[in-house]
Amino acid sequence: MSVDNKTSQEIQEFIIRNVGSHPADIGRLTAEKFGLSRVAIVNRLGSLVKAGLLVAEGKTKARRYALKVLNSHQKELQIVPGLTEDQVWLRDVKPHLLGVPSNVLDICAHGVTEMVNNVIDHSESTTAAISVSRDAATIIITIRDYGVGIFHKIQQALNLSDPQHAILELAKGKLTTDHTKHTGEGIFFTARMFDEFSIASGTLLFIRLRRTDDWLFESEEEPKDGTEVVMKIATNASHTAKEIFDTYRAEFDQFGFSKTNIPLVLLKYEGEQLISRSQAKRLMARIDQFREVILDFKGITSIGQAFADEVFRIYRRDHPGVNVSPVNMAPDVKGMIQRSLSGNPDDPLNEYLRGDMEKQKVM
């Protein structure tokens, strides 16, 4: 069959976006998707290899394809007086992103300048390293310092009992260890702009995946000195930095963003269940800095009565200016929240929960 220019571009884009997860069967997958012959697909893959977008290994049925690295650059930085984050972006990163769509370039600029500024102002490191790697599908930017470590520094600044609690505070936003220089918005927005954003420090690794809106953390076997931030974004990403800002920044709010989405799975580790008032108080710490708080119960199957009472009755009673909305509730979670409100049938959250149940019945 003949292939017009539009379809040809679609085929190339499909191969580029899927070869990473299908290195051995990308030909079969593409043939099935577009109804093409094996010969046509082999020729197409060969053209992409000649164009320098793919690399191939093996022969015939054992052949595997991968995206070719188009640009890779690494630079060591000396953290000295006078170094600025915009210098690093303009000198060490932007020249290696030529041809990238403007919305993706803006997101990369935001991420690099925010994270390098954190290194300069907070890390207490004398050196850092920044690297940029790019293929046809993805841009990966890594920033590494050798300082005190972000989770340890937050633990000390907020007097937290465990460095893992620092991850939850980062996810909330408006967190800074130096209010004279920062608003605490940098990591919050950067983590939401990139397709994948991770911070590794000490034995902890914190990851946010934009596609699934999943937040993960785990312990590494080998401690990592300082802090390493890795930011990944697709070269064809369609969202903009402004769209992410607008999602969380209330209209006419001159004091910064006023909405946060907190994944409660970050409060749960090593099999710990969300049952106590102390856990609830840890969750709601600093929440009065926001007007709208979304508590995401994805991955949580149950909560305790004391936890629910502290969050949904006591906290909301004492902070009427904060709108707290639970989402992604399992039946047992929803039931416990409703139980915590049973003494106040006129609470508007009751109507919200009933409406959510009716919506689920319809679905």
C-alpha contacts under 8 A as a table, 3 or more apart, distances in Angstrom:
res1	aa1	res2	aa2	distance
1	M	36	L	7.17
3	V	7	T	6.00
3	V	8	S	6.02
4	D	7	T	5.41
4	D	8	S	6.05
5	N	8	S	4.96
5	N	9	Q	6.23
6	K	9	Q	5.24
6	K	10	E	6.32
7	T	10	E	4.89
7	T	11	I	6.12
8	S	11	I	5.14
8	S	12	Q	6.32
9	Q	12	Q	5.13
9	Q	13	E	6.13
10	E	13	E	5.07
10	E	14	F	6.03
11	I	14	F	5.06
11	I	15	I	6.25
11	I	30	T	7.31
11	I	34	F	7.55
12	Q	15	I	5.24
12	Q	16	I	6.21
12	Q	44	R	7.98
12	Q	48	L	7.95
13	E	16	I	5.11
13	E	17	R	6.11
14	F	17	R	5.28
14	F	18	N	6.09
14	F	30	T	7.36
15	I	18	N	5.30
15	I	19	V	5.55
15	I	26	I	6.84
15	I	30	T	6.91
16	I	19	V	5.77
16	I	20	G	7.79
16	I	67	L	7.18
16	I	136	A	6.68
16	I	137	A	6.04
17	R	20	G	7.15
17	R	137	A	6.04
18	N	21	S	5.72
18	N	22	H	6.13
18	N	26	I	7.15
19	V	22	H	4.79
19	V	23	P	5.11
19	V	26	I	5.69
19	V	65	Y	6.79
19	V	66	A	6.21
19	V	67	L	7.24
20	G	23	P	5.86
20	G	66	A	6.24
20	G	67	L	7.11
22	H	25	D	5.45
22	H	26	I	5.16
23	P	26	I	5.86
23	P	64	R	5.15
23	P	65	Y	4.92
23	P	66	A	6.06
24	A	27	G	7.89
24	A	62	A	7.32
24	A	63	R	6.44
24	A	64	R	4.61
24	A	65	Y	6.60
25	D	28	R	5.37
25	D	29	L	6.19
25	D	64	R	7.77
26	I	29	L	5.03
26	I	30	T	6.01
26	I	65	Y	7.76
27	G	30	T	5.26
27	G	31	A	6.11
27	G	38	R	7.40
27	G	41	I	5.95
27	G	42	V	6.96
27	G	45	L	7.67
28	R	31	A	5.10
28	R	32	E	6.20
28	R	38	R	7.51
29	L	32	E	5.34
29	L	33	K	6.20
30	T	33	K	4.98
30	T	34	F	6.19
30	T	36	L	7.80
30	T	41	I	7.28
31	A	34	F	5.48
31	A	35	G	5.35
31	A	36	L	4.73
31	A	37	S	6.28
31	A	38	R	6.68
31	A	41	I	6.40
32	E	35	G	5.25
32	E	36	L	7.01
36	L	40	A	6.30
36	L	41	I	6.80
37	S	40	A	5.22
37	S	41	I	6.43
38	R	41	I	5.21
38	R	42	V	6.14
39	V	42	V	5.11
39	V	43	N	6.19
40	A	43	N	5.20
40	A	44	R	6.19
41	I	44	R	4.87
41	I	45	L	6.11
42	V	45	L	5.19
42	V	46	G	6.08
43	N	46	G	4.99
43	N	47	S	6.18
44	R	47	S	5.13
44	R	48	L	6.47
45	L	48	L	5.15
45	L	49	V	6.31
45	L	54	L	7.84
46	G	49	V	5.05
46	G	50	K	6.26
47	S	50	K	5.06
47	S	51	A	6.08
48	L	51	A	4.91
48	L	52	G	6.35
48	L	53	L	5.47
48	L	54	L	5.66
49	V	52	G	5.24
49	V	53	L	5.84
49	V	54	L	4.57
49	V	55	V	5.59
49	V	56	A	7.11
50	K	53	L	7.67
50	K	54	L	7.92
51	A	54	L	7.70
52	G	55	V	7.39
52	G	68	K	6.73
52	G	70	L	7.99
53	L	67	L	5.99
53	L	68	K	5.34
53	L	69	V	7.92
53	L	70	L	7.58
53	L	135	D	7.50
53	L	136	A	6.36
54	L	65	Y	6.56
54	L	66	A	5.58
54	L	67	L	4.51
54	L	68	K	4.90
55	V	65	Y	5.70
55	V	66	A	5.40
55	V	67	L	6.15
55	V	68	K	5.63
56	A	63	R	6.67
56	A	64	R	5.66
56	A	65	Y	4.55
56	A	66	A	6.57
57	E	63	R	5.45
57	E	64	R	5.29
57	E	65	Y	6.51
58	G	62	A	5.42
58	G	63	R	4.24
58	G	64	R	6.37
59	K	62	A	5.39
59	K	63	R	4.75
60	T	63	R	5.49
67	L	135	D	6.31
67	L	136	A	6.85
67	L	137	A	7.78
68	K	135	D	5.92
68	K	136	A	7.55
69	V	72	S	7.02
69	V	133	S	7.10
69	V	134	R	5.82
69	V	135	D	4.61
69	V	136	A	7.79
70	L	133	S	7.77
70	L	134	R	5.65
70	L	135	D	4.97
70	L	136	A	7.24
71	N	96	H	6.74
71	N	132	V	7.61
71	N	133	S	5.74
71	N	134	R	5.24
71	N	135	D	6.96
72	S	96	H	7.87
72	S	131	S	7.39
72	S	132	V	5.62
72	S	133	S	4.39
72	S	134	R	6.43
73	H	96	H	7.54
73	H	131	S	5.49
73	H	132	V	5.24
73	H	133	S	6.53
74	Q	129	A	7.11
74	Q	130	I	5.73
74	Q	131	S	4.10
74	Q	132	V	6.44
75	K	92	D	7.04
75	K	129	A	5.71
75	K	130	I	5.44
75	K	131	S	6.32
76	E	127	T	7.10
76	E	128	A	5.83
76	E	129	A	4.35
76	E	130	I	6.47
77	L	127	T	5.54
77	L	128	A	4.98
77	L	129	A	5.65
77	L	130	I	7.48
78	Q	126	T	6.16
78	Q	127	T	4.68
78	Q	128	A	6.57
79	I	83	L	6.59
79	I	120	I	6.44
79	I	125	S	6.98
79	I	126	T	4.95
79	I	127	T	5.30
79	I	128	A	7.05
80	V	83	L	5.86
80	V	126	T	7.22
83	L	87	Q	7.18
83	L	120	I	7.89
84	T	87	Q	5.42
84	T	88	V	6.78
84	T	117	N	7.26
84	T	120	I	7.91
85	E	88	V	5.18
85	E	89	W	6.36
85	E	112	V	7.50
85	E	113	T	4.88
85	E	114	E	7.53
85	E	116	V	5.46
85	E	117	N	5.50
86	D	89	W	5.01
86	D	90	L	6.06
86	D	113	T	6.04
87	Q	90	L	5.29
87	Q	91	R	5.79
87	Q	92	D	7.89
88	V	91	R	5.29
88	V	92	D	5.30
88	V	93	V	6.90
88	V	113	T	7.73
88	V	116	V	7.82
89	W	92	D	5.68
89	W	93	V	5.03
89	W	94	K	5.84
89	W	109	A	6.61
89	W	112	V	6.41
89	W	113	T	6.52
90	L	93	V	6.25
90	L	94	K	5.36
90	L	95	P	7.10
91	R	94	K	6.83
91	R	95	P	6.94
92	D	95	P	6.85
92	D	96	H	7.69
92	D	130	I	8.00
93	V	96	H	5.60
93	V	97	L	6.99
93	V	131	S	7.89
93	V	132	V	6.64
94	K	97	L	5.27
94	K	98	L	7.19
94	K	105	L	8.00
94	K	109	A	7.78
95	P	98	L	6.12
96	H	132	V	7.34
97	L	100	V	5.77
97	L	105	L	7.50
97	L	134	R	7.96
100	V	104	V	6.59
100	V	105	L	6.14
100	V	235	T	6.71
101	P	104	V	5.46
101	P	105	L	6.18
101	P	235	T	7.37
101	P	236	N	7.54
102	S	105	L	4.92
102	S	106	D	6.07
103	N	106	D	5.16
103	N	107	I	6.41
103	N	237	A	7.93
103	N	238	S	7.39
103	N	239	H	7.09
103	N	240	T	5.26
103	N	241	A	7.16
104	V	107	I	5.14
104	V	108	C	6.24
104	V	233	I	7.68
104	V	235	T	6.81
104	V	236	N	7.79
104	V	237	A	6.58
104	V	238	S	7.94
104	V	240	T	7.23
105	L	108	C	5.07
105	L	109	A	6.11
106	D	109	A	5.04
106	D	110	H	6.20
106	D	240	T	7.73
106	D	241	A	6.83
107	I	110	H	5.09
107	I	111	G	6.20
107	I	190	T	7.99
107	I	193	M	6.59
107	I	194	F	7.43
107	I	240	T	7.07
107	I	241	A	5.68
108	C	111	G	5.14
108	C	112	V	6.05
109	A	112	V	5.33
109	A	113	T	6.05
110	H	113	T	5.47
110	H	114	E	6.03
110	H	190	T	7.18
111	G	114	E	5.34
111	G	115	M	6.04
111	G	190	T	5.53
111	G	231	M	7.66
112	V	115	M	5.35
112	V	116	V	5.89
112	V	141	I	7.93
113	T	116	V	5.28
113	T	117	N	5.93
114	E	117	N	5.19
114	E	118	N	6.36
114	E	186	G	5.65
114	E	187	I	7.53
114	E	190	T	7.87
115	M	118	N	5.03
115	M	119	V	6.44
115	M	143	I	7.42
115	M	186	G	7.53
115	M	187	I	7.62
115	M	229	V	7.74
116	V	119	V	5.00
116	V	120	I	6.29
116	V	143	I	7.39
117	N	120	I	5.06
117	N	121	D	6.05
118	N	121	D	5.24
118	N	122	H	5.41
118	N	123	S	6.83
119	V	122	H	5.57
119	V	123	S	4.86
119	V	124	E	7.53
119	V	125	S	7.29
119	V	128	A	7.82
119	V	145	D	6.71
120	I	123	S	6.51
120	I	124	E	7.48
120	I	125	S	7.79
121	D	124	E	7.45
122	H	177	T	7.94
123	S	145	D	7.08
123	S	146	Y	7.58
123	S	147	G	4.87
123	S	148	V	5.83
123	S	149	G	6.69
123	S	150	I	7.26
123	S	226	G	7.51
124	E	147	G	5.13
124	E	148	V	6.41
125	S	128	A	7.18
125	S	145	D	6.20
125	S	146	Y	5.38
125	S	147	G	4.13
125	S	148	V	7.38
125	S	226	G	7.91
126	T	146	Y	7.61
126	T	147	G	7.64
127	T	145	D	6.38
127	T	146	Y	6.81
128	A	143	I	7.26
128	A	144	R	5.50
128	A	145	D	4.32
128	A	146	Y	6.67
129	A	142	T	7.96
129	A	143	I	5.81
129	A	144	R	5.17
129	A	145	D	6.52
130	I	141	I	7.31
130	I	142	T	5.61
130	I	143	I	4.53
130	I	144	R	6.43
131	S	141	I	5.71
131	S	142	T	5.20
131	S	143	I	6.67
132	V	139	I	7.30
132	V	140	I	5.85
132	V	141	I	4.69
132	V	142	T	6.65
133	S	139	I	5.93
133	S	140	I	5.18
133	S	141	I	6.54
134	R	137	A	7.75
134	R	138	T	5.87
134	R	139	I	4.56
134	R	140	I	6.30
135	D	138	T	5.60
135	D	139	I	6.72
136	A	235	T	7.04
137	A	234	A	5.64
137	A	235	T	5.44
137	A	236	N	7.38
138	T	232	K	6.77
138	T	233	I	5.69
138	T	234	A	4.44
138	T	235	T	5.35
139	I	232	K	5.62
139	I	233	I	5.44
139	I	234	A	6.31
139	I	235	T	6.52
140	I	230	V	6.99
140	I	231	M	5.71
140	I	232	K	4.52
140	I	233	I	6.80
141	I	230	V	5.81
141	I	231	M	5.20
141	I	232	K	6.50
142	T	228	E	7.06
142	T	229	V	5.66
142	T	230	V	4.47
142	T	231	M	6.38
143	I	228	E	5.75
143	I	229	V	5.21
143	I	230	V	6.57
144	R	226	G	7.41
144	R	227	T	5.75
144	R	228	E	4.30
144	R	229	V	6.35
145	D	226	G	5.38
145	D	227	T	5.44
145	D	228	E	6.51
146	Y	149	G	7.57
146	Y	225	D	5.74
146	Y	226	G	3.97
146	Y	227	T	6.55
147	G	225	D	7.11
147	G	226	G	4.39
147	G	227	T	7.11
148	V	152	H	6.89
148	V	153	K	6.62
148	V	225	D	7.68
148	V	226	G	5.45
148	V	227	T	7.91
149	G	152	H	5.51
149	G	153	K	6.19
149	G	201	S	5.63
149	G	202	G	6.82
149	G	225	D	6.82
149	G	226	G	4.25
149	G	227	T	5.12
150	I	153	K	5.13
150	I	154	I	6.20
150	I	201	S	6.62
150	I	226	G	7.36
150	I	227	T	6.18
151	F	154	I	5.20
151	F	155	Q	6.03
151	F	163	P	5.53
151	F	164	Q	7.35
151	F	166	A	5.58
151	F	167	I	7.18
151	F	201	S	6.69
151	F	202	G	7.78
152	H	155	Q	5.03
152	H	156	Q	6.26
152	H	163	P	5.91
153	K	156	Q	5.21
153	K	157	A	6.12
153	K	177	T	7.84
154	I	157	A	4.99
154	I	158	L	5.99
154	I	159	N	8.00
154	I	160	L	7.88
154	I	163	P	7.65
154	I	166	A	5.86
154	I	177	T	6.78
155	Q	158	L	5.52
155	Q	159	N	5.59
155	Q	160	L	4.79
155	Q	161	S	7.21
155	Q	162	D	6.82
155	Q	163	P	5.36
155	Q	165	H	7.49
155	Q	166	A	5.93
156	Q	159	N	5.00
156	Q	160	L	6.63
157	A	160	L	7.93
157	A	177	T	6.08
160	L	163	P	6.89
160	L	165	H	6.72
160	L	166	A	7.48
161	S	165	H	7.64
162	D	165	H	5.62
162	D	166	A	7.61
163	P	166	A	5.36
163	P	167	I	7.62
164	Q	167	I	5.60
164	Q	168	L	7.48
164	Q	204	L	7.35
165	H	168	L	5.41
165	H	169	E	6.65
165	H	267	L	7.34
166	A	169	E	5.05
166	A	170	L	6.24
167	I	170	L	5.11
167	I	171	A	6.34
167	I	206	F	6.90
167	I	266	L	7.11
168	L	171	A	5.13
168	L	172	K	6.44
168	L	262	I	7.90
168	L	266	L	5.71
168	L	267	L	6.50
168	L	283	L	7.76
169	E	172	K	5.21
169	E	173	G	6.72
169	E	175	L	6.80
170	L	173	G	5.50
170	L	175	L	6.36
170	L	187	I	7.20
170	L	188	F	6.86
171	A	188	F	6.45
171	A	261	N	7.90
171	A	262	I	6.35
171	A	263	P	7.67
172	K	175	L	7.67
172	K	188	F	7.38
172	K	260	T	6.07
172	K	261	N	6.86
172	K	262	I	5.77
172	K	287	I	7.90
173	G	184	G	6.29
173	G	185	E	6.11
173	G	187	I	7.48
173	G	188	F	5.07
173	G	260	T	7.05
174	K	183	T	6.16
174	K	184	G	4.01
174	K	185	E	5.34
174	K	188	F	7.54
174	K	289	Q	7.81
175	L	183	T	7.27
175	L	184	G	4.24
175	L	185	E	7.15
176	T	179	H	6.10
176	T	182	H	6.27
176	T	183	T	6.56
176	T	184	G	4.60
178	D	181	K	5.84
178	D	182	H	6.13
179	H	182	H	5.23
179	H	183	T	6.28
179	H	184	G	7.88
182	H	185	E	7.76
183	T	186	G	7.81
184	G	187	I	7.35
184	G	188	F	7.57
185	E	188	F	5.32
185	E	189	F	6.19
186	G	189	F	5.74
186	G	190	T	6.06
187	I	190	T	5.02
187	I	191	A	5.77
188	F	191	A	5.60
188	F	192	R	6.77
189	F	192	R	5.19
189	F	193	M	6.28
189	F	244	I	7.11
189	F	245	F	7.11
190	T	193	M	5.14
190	T	194	F	6.54
190	T	197	F	7.80
191	A	194	F	6.01
191	A	196	E	7.48
191	A	197	F	5.32
191	A	198	S	7.85
191	A	208	R	6.52
192	R	195	D	7.64
192	R	197	F	7.92
192	R	208	R	7.72
192	R	210	R	6.46
192	R	244	I	7.02
193	M	210	R	7.68
193	M	240	T	7.77
193	M	241	A	6.46
193	M	244	I	6.50
194	F	197	F	6.06
194	F	210	R	6.79
194	F	231	M	6.23
194	F	232	K	5.85
194	F	233	I	5.23
195	D	209	L	5.87
195	D	210	R	4.74
195	D	211	R	6.52
195	D	231	M	7.72
195	D	232	K	5.74
195	D	233	I	4.90
195	D	234	A	7.02
196	E	207	I	7.10
196	E	208	R	5.72
196	E	209	L	4.74
196	E	210	R	6.12
196	E	230	V	7.90
196	E	231	M	5.94
196	E	232	K	5.08
196	E	233	I	6.74
197	F	207	I	5.66
197	F	208	R	5.25
197	F	209	L	6.77
197	F	229	V	7.40
197	F	230	V	5.84
197	F	231	M	4.75
197	F	232	K	6.47
198	S	205	L	6.99
198	S	206	F	5.38
198	S	207	I	4.24
198	S	208	R	6.37
198	S	229	V	5.67
198	S	230	V	5.25
198	S	231	M	6.68
199	I	205	L	5.78
199	I	206	F	5.17
199	I	207	I	6.61
199	I	227	T	6.90
199	I	228	E	5.66
199	I	229	V	4.61
199	I	230	V	6.63
200	A	203	T	7.50
200	A	204	L	5.75
200	A	205	L	4.37
200	A	206	F	6.36
200	A	224	K	7.03
200	A	227	T	5.80
200	A	228	E	5.17
200	A	229	V	6.59
201	S	204	L	5.55
201	S	205	L	6.62
201	S	223	P	7.26
201	S	224	K	5.31
201	S	225	D	6.42
201	S	226	G	5.93
201	S	227	T	4.71
201	S	228	E	6.51
202	G	223	P	4.61
202	G	224	K	4.64
202	G	225	D	5.93
202	G	226	G	7.18
202	G	227	T	7.78
203	T	219	S	5.12
203	T	220	E	4.87
203	T	221	E	6.69
203	T	222	E	6.54
203	T	223	P	4.58
203	T	224	K	6.39
204	L	217	F	7.01
204	L	218	E	5.88
204	L	219	S	4.65
204	L	220	E	6.05
204	L	223	P	7.97
205	L	217	F	5.37
205	L	218	E	5.40
205	L	219	S	6.15
205	L	220	E	6.90
206	F	215	W	7.53
206	F	216	L	5.89
206	F	217	F	4.47
206	F	218	E	6.94
207	I	215	W	5.79
207	I	216	L	5.09
207	I	217	F	6.13
208	R	213	D	6.97
208	R	214	D	5.82
208	R	215	W	4.60
208	R	216	L	6.38
209	L	212	T	5.94
209	L	213	D	5.50
209	L	214	D	5.28
209	L	215	W	6.54
210	R	213	D	4.78
210	R	214	D	7.02
211	R	214	D	7.93
215	W	263	P	6.84
215	W	265	V	7.59
215	W	266	L	7.22
216	L	265	V	7.93
216	L	266	L	7.16
217	F	266	L	7.19
220	E	223	P	6.65
224	K	227	T	7.25
233	I	237	A	7.00
234	A	237	A	5.18
239	H	243	E	6.69
239	H	244	I	7.90
240	T	243	E	5.28
240	T	244	I	6.75
241	A	244	I	5.29
241	A	245	F	6.35
242	K	245	F	5.02
242	K	246	D	5.99
243	E	246	D	5.09
243	E	247	T	6.22
244	I	247	T	5.22
244	I	248	Y	6.90
245	F	248	Y	5.63
245	F	249	R	5.77
245	F	257	F	7.94
246	D	249	R	5.12
246	D	250	A	7.23
247	T	250	A	7.82
248	Y	257	F	5.66
248	Y	258	S	6.50
248	Y	259	K	5.00
248	Y	260	T	6.75
249	R	253	D	7.02
249	R	256	G	6.60
249	R	257	F	3.95
249	R	258	S	5.79
249	R	259	K	6.59
250	A	253	D	5.35
250	A	257	F	6.14
250	A	258	S	5.96
250	A	259	K	7.20
253	D	256	G	6.23
253	D	257	F	7.06
253	D	258	S	7.54
257	F	290	F	7.70
258	S	289	Q	7.29
258	S	290	F	4.53
258	S	291	R	5.25
258	S	292	E	6.38
259	K	290	F	5.73
259	K	291	R	6.10
259	K	292	E	4.70
259	K	293	V	5.87
259	K	294	I	7.88
260	T	290	F	7.05
260	T	292	E	6.55
260	T	293	V	5.17
260	T	294	I	6.24
261	N	293	V	6.05
261	N	294	I	4.63
261	N	295	L	6.10
261	N	296	D	6.84
262	I	293	V	7.47
262	I	294	I	6.15
262	I	295	L	5.12
262	I	296	D	5.82
263	P	266	L	6.04
263	P	267	L	7.97
263	P	295	L	6.36
263	P	296	D	4.77
263	P	297	F	6.55
263	P	298	K	7.22
264	L	267	L	5.29
264	L	268	K	7.03
264	L	295	L	6.73
264	L	296	D	5.91
264	L	297	F	5.65
264	L	298	K	7.47
264	L	300	I	7.45
265	V	268	K	5.21
265	V	269	Y	7.80
265	V	297	F	7.09
265	V	298	K	7.12
265	V	299	G	6.26
265	V	300	I	6.60
266	L	269	Y	7.18
267	L	274	L	7.83
267	L	279	Q	7.74
267	L	283	L	7.26
268	K	271	G	6.85
268	K	272	E	5.44
268	K	273	Q	6.53
268	K	274	L	6.92
269	Y	272	E	5.42
273	Q	302	S	7.85
273	Q	303	I	6.98
274	L	279	Q	6.74
274	L	280	A	7.91
274	L	302	S	7.53
274	L	303	I	5.10
274	L	304	G	6.14
274	L	307	F	6.59
275	I	279	Q	7.28
275	I	303	I	5.48
275	I	304	G	3.85
275	I	305	Q	6.75
275	I	306	A	6.21
275	I	307	F	5.05
275	I	308	A	7.97
276	S	279	Q	5.37
276	S	280	A	6.55
276	S	304	G	6.74
276	S	306	A	5.54
276	S	307	F	4.95
277	R	280	A	4.92
277	R	281	K	6.10
277	R	306	A	5.51
277	R	307	F	4.97
277	R	310	E	5.90
278	S	281	K	5.07
278	S	282	R	6.18
278	S	307	F	7.97
279	Q	282	R	5.06
279	Q	283	L	6.21
279	Q	307	F	6.99
280	A	283	L	5.00
280	A	284	M	6.25
280	A	307	F	5.31
280	A	308	A	7.71
280	A	310	E	6.16
280	A	311	V	5.95
281	K	284	M	5.14
281	K	285	A	6.03
281	K	310	E	7.34
281	K	311	V	7.61
282	R	285	A	5.33
284	M	287	I	5.26
284	M	311	V	7.28
284	M	315	Y	7.85
285	A	288	D	7.75
286	R	289	Q	5.89
287	I	290	F	5.76
287	I	293	V	7.48
287	I	322	V	7.94
288	D	291	R	7.27
288	D	319	H	7.12
288	D	322	V	6.44
290	F	293	V	6.72
290	F	322	V	6.61
291	R	321	G	6.48
291	R	322	V	4.73
291	R	323	N	6.04
292	E	322	V	5.87
292	E	323	N	4.81
292	E	324	V	6.22
292	E	325	S	7.84
293	V	322	V	7.11
293	V	323	N	6.02
293	V	324	V	4.85
293	V	325	S	6.25
294	I	324	V	5.99
294	I	325	S	4.87
294	I	326	P	5.81
294	I	327	V	6.96
295	L	324	V	7.19
295	L	325	S	6.07
295	L	326	P	4.68
295	L	327	V	6.15
296	D	326	P	6.06
296	D	327	V	5.05
296	D	328	N	5.96
296	D	329	M	7.72
297	F	300	I	5.29
297	F	326	P	7.04
297	F	327	V	6.07
297	F	328	N	5.23
297	F	329	M	5.40
297	F	330	A	7.63
298	K	327	V	7.71
298	K	328	N	5.20
298	K	329	M	6.77
300	I	303	I	7.68
300	I	329	M	7.66
300	I	330	A	7.14
300	I	333	V	7.77
301	T	329	M	7.83
301	T	330	A	5.54
301	T	331	P	7.86
301	T	332	D	6.67
301	T	333	V	6.47
302	S	330	A	7.16
302	S	332	D	5.39
302	S	333	V	4.89
303	I	307	F	6.66
303	I	308	A	6.85
303	I	332	D	7.56
303	I	333	V	5.74
303	I	336	M	7.00
304	G	307	F	5.25
304	G	308	A	6.28
304	G	336	M	7.27
305	Q	308	A	5.21
305	Q	309	D	6.02
305	Q	336	M	6.29
305	Q	340	S	7.13
306	A	309	D	5.10
306	A	310	E	6.09
307	F	310	E	5.34
307	F	311	V	6.35
308	A	311	V	5.32
308	A	312	F	5.76
308	A	313	R	7.56
308	A	336	M	6.50
308	A	337	I	5.60
308	A	340	S	6.15
309	D	312	F	5.53
309	D	313	R	5.14
309	D	314	I	6.35
309	D	337	I	7.50
309	D	340	S	5.00
309	D	341	L	7.88
310	E	313	R	5.94
310	E	314	I	4.99
310	E	315	Y	5.97
311	V	314	I	6.19
311	V	315	Y	5.18
311	V	316	R	6.89
312	F	315	Y	6.19
312	F	316	R	5.76
312	F	324	V	7.81
312	F	337	I	6.86
312	F	340	S	6.82
312	F	341	L	7.37
313	R	316	R	5.54
313	R	317	R	5.94
313	R	340	S	6.32
313	R	341	L	6.39
314	I	317	R	5.11
314	I	318	D	6.19
315	Y	318	D	5.18
315	Y	319	H	5.98
316	R	319	H	5.03
316	R	320	P	5.71
316	R	322	V	7.11
316	R	323	N	7.80
316	R	324	V	7.34
317	R	320	P	5.88
319	H	322	V	5.75
320	P	323	N	7.35
325	S	349	L	7.82
326	P	329	M	7.03
329	M	332	D	7.94
329	M	333	V	5.71
329	M	334	K	5.69
330	A	333	V	5.22
330	A	334	K	6.24
331	P	334	K	5.16
331	P	335	G	6.06
332	D	335	G	5.04
332	D	336	M	6.23
333	V	336	M	5.27
333	V	337	I	6.32
334	K	337	I	5.14
334	K	338	Q	6.20
334	K	353	L	7.51
335	G	338	Q	5.12
335	G	339	R	6.16
336	M	339	R	4.94
336	M	340	S	6.32
337	I	340	S	5.15
337	I	341	L	6.66
338	Q	341	L	5.19
338	Q	342	S	6.28
338	Q	350	N	6.76
338	Q	353	L	7.58
339	R	342	S	5.10
340	S	343	G	7.48
341	L	344	N	5.50
341	L	345	P	6.83
341	L	347	D	7.18
341	L	350	N	7.16
342	S	345	P	5.94
344	N	347	D	5.64
345	P	350	N	6.87
346	D	350	N	7.25
347	D	350	N	5.66
347	D	351	E	7.53
348	P	351	E	5.35
348	P	352	Y	6.53
349	L	352	Y	4.88
349	L	353	L	6.15
350	N	353	L	5.15
350	N	354	R	6.20
351	E	354	R	5.07
351	E	355	G	6.02
352	Y	355	G	5.11
352	Y	356	D	6.16
353	L	356	D	5.02
353	L	357	M	6.28
354	R	357	M	5.09
354	R	358	E	6.27
355	G	358	E	5.11
355	G	359	K	6.15
356	D	359	K	5.06
356	D	360	Q	6.31
357	M	360	Q	5.13
357	M	361	K	6.36
358	E	361	K	5.05
358	E	362	V	6.41
359	K	362	V	5.22
359	K	363	M	6.32
360	Q	363	M	5.03
